[in-house]
Amino acid sequence: MQVQDSKFAFAIITVLSLLVIGLFLYLLKPLWTVIAWAGILAFFFYPLYRRIKSVLKGKAELSALTLIILMILFVFVPLFFISLQLIYQVEDFLASFDQAFFQKLQAQASALKSHPFWGKLYQEMSPYLENLQAKLSEQLSNILQSTFNLFKNFLQATFGIVFKMVLTLFTFYYFLVDGERIVVLVQKLIPGSEEKKEEILARISLILKAVFYGTLLTALVQGVIATIIYLILGVPGYLLWGVLTAVASFIPFPGTALIWVPLGVYLLLFESLLKGIILLVACALTVAQVDNILKPFFIGGKAKLHNLLVFFSVLGGIIAFDFLGLFLGPLILGLFLSVIEIYQSFLHVQDKTE
């Protein structure tokens, strides 16, 4: 009877515990993005925090506050002004693109007028062509303006961005101060020996670092190479497009081609056929190949993961969690592989006992 009562009590406690955990996770649902970003920042900035802490003689709170102030001054403020500059450059480029497009149309129309055969046909069709050109001009202007407004509104959604940033930095502060205790708590929750726990945490750490540094370095190299190509070929706003190429590198597919393919087509149509071909070939042979060399080396080689697994984890992460998925995808992959290892170890122990 006592055994049945104890089993019943255990079942009740288990159900209540799962219910409370579920409610708590639901409560934190609107803040998962904030918590995840704070955790990622704490992971990568923790070594710097420890150095500051040693300089300030072990004062944890003051060290965390100092690091946050340094991040605001040297990371967030420059990013804000760079974003504003990007807005202005996008606006200038769209204006020049609009102008170049219709200058090209007018030049083609003039060439047709002077042709013996096509000139007569053009005169007969000119009322329809002028109407088509006017509608095309209006639609293109609307598309370009809508694209610019979307980009501008995204960057100027200051209240929401600032509010989330403040919450992220607030959470980041406590992750730094209480980081060691959080790690100890996580270790207690992981089943297995202490050696196995440390191995799992080390593997997750290695995966995160490999993904972060591999992706960042790849984007930087691709952005620099693309900027040099754009500069040599005289692409308007070459610096802007170099930055956007680096940003596009974070997208698994189509990646940097999202930027340099349209630019190549633009040069083919409005600038020079030769320049357009050179840009497309040069970017395909250099910018695109950097992605195929550096990312597998850093992510697959350093973290000892299959490239296909890494690709699916990053792509699935971005689809599920937006840009945050770039880190959460590989992190979940690392946890998944660790759970499989724990399960395999458990089965191995079970076989031995039998």
Sequence and secondary structure as in RCSB ss.txt:
>XXXX:A:sequence
MQVQDSKFAFAIITVLSLLVIGLFLYLLKPLWTVIAWAGILAFFFYPLYRRIKSVLKGKAELSALTLIILMILFV
FVPLFFISLQLIYQVEDFLASFDQAFFQKLQAQASALKSHPFWGKLYQEMSPYLENLQAKLSEQLSNILQSTFNL
FKNFLQATFGIVFKMVLTLFTFYYFLVDGERIVVLVQKLIPGSEEKKEEILARISLILKAVFYGTLLTALVQGVI
ATIIYLILGVPGYLLWGVLTAVASFIPFPGTALIWVPLGVYLLLFESLLKGIILLVACALTVAQVDNILKPFFIG
GKAKLHNLLVFFSVLGGIIAFDFLGLFLGPLILGLFLSVIEIYQSFLHVQDKTE
>XXXX:A:secstr
 HHHHHHHHHHHHHHHHHHHHHHHHHHTGGGHHHHHHHHHHHHHHHHHHHHHHHHTTT HHHHHHHHHHHHIIII
IHHHHHHHHHHHHHHHHHHHHHHHHHHHHHHHHHHHHHHSHHHHHHHHHHHHHHHHHHHHHHHHHHHHHHHHHHH
HHHHHT HHHHHHHHHHHHHHHHHHHHTHHHHHHHHHHHS S HHHHHHHHHHHHHHHHHHHHHHHHHHHHHHHH
HHHHHHHHT TTHHHHHHHHHHHTTSSSSTTHHHHHHHHHHIIIII HHHHHHHHHHHHHTHHHHHHHHHIIIII
IITT  HHHHHHHHHHHHHHHGGGHHHHHHHHHHHHHHHHHHHHHHHHHHHHH 
